[in-house]
């Protein structure tokens, strides 16, 4: 269950990072509220998961999944470039996250 919560928390990290540009410097209330809500849910999920998953592992997977998801969201939603070097880096990151998870107690 902790791993599922951790993945969901990572998705909320992607959510706030993806909505952040829409806040207009935190001057637009609705996107700002979405960002803050996503941040709170994400941190709460990390806290819950870290009760059973070692914090180093949980934090590495949480941030890594958020980075990978945000890169993909940037490509899909914000038309960030999807170059071959970026895709290779993304695959390397996902490989490292998989290794961290597989080697955790």
Secondary structure as the mmCIF struct_conf table of DSSP 4:
data_model
#
loop_
_struct_conf.conf_type_id
_struct_conf.id
_struct_conf.beg_label_comp_id
_struct_conf.beg_label_asym_id
_struct_conf.beg_label_seq_id
_struct_conf.end_label_comp_id
_struct_conf.end_label_asym_id
_struct_conf.end_label_seq_id
HELX_RH_AL_P HELX_RH_AL_P1 UNK A 2 UNK A 19
HELX_RH_3T_P HELX_RH_3T_P1 UNK A 20 UNK A 23
TURN_TY1_P TURN_TY1_P1 UNK A 24 UNK A 27
BEND BEND1 UNK A 28 UNK A 28
HELX_RH_AL_P HELX_RH_AL_P2 UNK A 29 UNK A 49
TURN_TY1_P TURN_TY1_P2 UNK A 50 UNK A 52
BEND BEND2 UNK A 53 UNK A 53
HELX_RH_AL_P HELX_RH_AL_P3 UNK A 55 UNK A 77
BEND BEND3 UNK A 78 UNK A 78
HELX_RH_AL_P HELX_RH_AL_P4 UNK A 84 UNK A 102
TURN_TY1_P TURN_TY1_P3 UNK A 103 UNK A 103
#
